Amino acid sequence: MNYKLIAWGLGFLIIIVLIVFYFAYSKYARQKVARHTVNGLERVIKHTRLILIILILALAGDLGYGHFSNSNSTVHLNLISRTGRLFSSVKNKFFDKSADSSSSSESAKKARESSKLASSKKKTKEMTGTKAVTIVKNYYAKQGTESDVEQYKFIKSKISTVSQKKVYEVGAYKTENGKLVQVHDFEVNTKGKFDLLY
């Protein structure tokens, strides 16, 4: 609906009413009988006032509605889309309850299985004395710096005085004067990193 066209039409009608009022007022003002003049002028003023009030109210309503109709229509469309989304979510909750319950049970089962796998992997990745020895031995085998060390041995697991965490003590040994002597001491933490104490 073209609200601007309606507003122009109402404005044009107001101008026509004012022109008609002017000619009617002039007609009754020229009469020579005072009683006819007073009665005619009262009727013209009363009718013109009523018509002008109706037209001005219609013009104000048209301008106001035309101004706010665009924002109202967007709000209305947003409200419709939100209501549609709410209805579809409610429908899914009530009518697809069985499907949701089965899918939730399947997802819970998968979660339990994955947690079991993770715990089993964690158990396999847990540090042991043998792994600690292997870590230190492989490191120096790659570096080639401790070629005189004959063997690495796991000594004990303990709490480190430096980090205050559990570590695995590994010793590096070589033969001196016919005896196996410890030449280095390592602390391997649970993450597989180690420190050389001496």
Secondary structure, 3 states (H helix, E strand, C coil): CCHHHHHHHHHHHHHHHHHHHHHHHHHHHCCCCHHHHHHHHHHHHHHHHHHHHHHHHHHHHHHHHHHHHHHHHHHHHHHHHHHHHHHHHHHHHHHCHHHHHHHHHHHHHHHHHHHHHHHHHHHHHCCCHHHHHHHHHHHHHHHCCCCCCCEEEEEEEEECCCCCCEEEEEEEEEEECCEEEEEEEEEEECCCCEEECC
